[in-house]
Amino acid sequence: MTIIFNDGNEKKAEYAKVLDEVLGTYQQIRITSIGLSEESIAFAVGNYATQNKQSHITIAVAPGSKHVKSNEIKNWTPIIRFYVTGKIGKISKKK
């Protein structure tokens, strides 16, 4: 799950600083629905805010597609809620 993609935008940079406080911690994420498109499948997240219109965890992409395509999912179907636990980490772009 991408919480924020910090591309240098000032608002995003401020939010990234707040996230630094939870780096390395484990968080319980509530899954509320599943979304499908021709290019990806994702679980909607109900209790953790991200920069995306719909907070979600990408679970699969079509061959040749990219995970960012899950941001374009429009149809979300409610499912029996469940939780996953994950560690908050930071991936820096290598130069």
N, C-alpha and C positions, 0 to 999 in steps of 0.2 A: 504494500500500500504506500503510495507516494503521499506524504503529508503535505509537503511543499516542494516545489521545484524553484529554487532560488536562482533566478536569472539576473540578479542585480537590481531588480525593482525595489524601491525603498520600503514599501509596505511589506513585501515578502521578506526582505532582510530583517525587519523588526520582528516579524512572526518567527523567523528562523532563530533569532536570539532567545525568544521565549521557549522554543523547543529544545534548545541546548540544556535547559534545566532538567528535562526528562530523559536525555540521552543515556542509554545504558540501562534504563528501567524496563520492567516488563509491564505491559498494559493488557487488560482484558478488553477485547473488541466484540461488540454485539453484531451479529449478522442477522439482517432482517428480510432480505429478498435476494433474488437472483436476476441478473440482467443478461440478455442475449442479443447479439447482433450477428451479421454475417462474418465479422472479423474477430469477435472476442466474446468471452463469457466472464462475468464478474459477480462477486457477492457485494451487496450494498451494506455499508457500515452504518449503524444507527446511533452510535454514542461517541464518535471521535471525529472532530472537524478536520477537514482538509481544504485545500484551495480549490478543489474540484466542485462542480455544481452538485454532484452526487458523490459523497465519500464512498469509496469502494476498494475492494481487493481484486485485482485481475487474477483469474485462475487459469485462463487458457486463451491463446490467440491462434488464428488460422496460419497455416504455413505461408511464409512470406510477409505476414503482417507484423505490426509492432504493438507493444503493450499499450502505448498511448491511445490507440484506437478504442480502448475500453471507455475513454472519456466521452465517446460519442454514443454510447448505449442510451436508447430512449425508452425502451420497454423493460420495466422492472416488475417481477411477479413476487408477491409476498410468499414467504416460506415459514415453516416453524422456526422460530428464533433459536439460535445457538451461539455459543461464544468460542472464540479462539484467543489464544494468548501469544503475544509476540514481543520481542525486544525492540525498543526504539533505537535505531541506528542512523548513521549519517554516511552517505556515500558522496565523496567529493570527486568531481570530474578531474581526471588526470590530464596534465598538460604535456 
